[in-house]
Structure formats: C-alpha cells, structure tokens
Amino acid sequence: MYENILERVQEQAEQLTAPLRKIQEVTVAGIERVTQLNVENIKTYAELGMENAKKVLNTNITDVEGLQNFITEQTEVAHNVGLKMTDDLKAYVALGEDLGEELQKVVKENVTLLEDVTKV
C-alpha cells in the first residue's frame, strides 16, 4: 500500500517538474538572447561614441561654414543614433514577445497535467 502511494507521489513529482524544467529552459534561453543583444548594443554604441569623439577632436573649425558643416554632421550622427535606438528597442520588444509566447505555450501545454497532478 505504501509502495503505491510512494510511486504515485514520485510520478506526480516527475510530471510536475517536467514543465517547470521546460519553463526554466525557455527563461534561460531568453536571458541568453537578451545578454547577447546587450553585448552587441554596447559594442555598437561604444564604437559610435569613440568614432564621433575622434572626429570631434580632429575637427578644426575656422569659419562659419566649418561650424555649419560640423553642426550638420553632428545632427546626422544624432539622427542615426536615434534610428539605431529605435531599432534596438524594437528588437527588445520582439524578443520579449517571443519569450512570452514561448512561456505561454509551455503553460498551456501543461495546464491539464498540472491540474491532474494537484488533484488529491
């Protein structure tokens, strides 16, 4: 009698932990994707910043036209950085949506199983 109870408890524990492991796998994969995106973005923004800083240091403004050209270039840099940031935010949103969909899928696939396991 006790063997049957122990076997049932062990079986329920295994059934319950399988979806939890899958949720953990999806979460870890999501963290890995966010980390990779962060690393890529940090590198890109650092390179942009250094490139622009070097350009500013090497700029020798001697007249109004030179100043206007410099301001135009800086405006273009700011515009391009803004576009890059918009694209990056879209990538983060898409990544979050993907992760949410994957987690919802795992939960939906296992709702019945979880209900059955938690029944006494």
Secondary structure, DSSP 4 states (H G I P E B T S, - for coil): -HHHHHHHHHHHHHHHHHHHHHHHHHHHHHHHHHHHHHHHHHHHHHHHHHHHHHHHHT----SHHHHHHHHHHHHHHHHHHHHHHHHHHHHHHHHHHHHHHHHHHHHHHHHHHHHHHH--
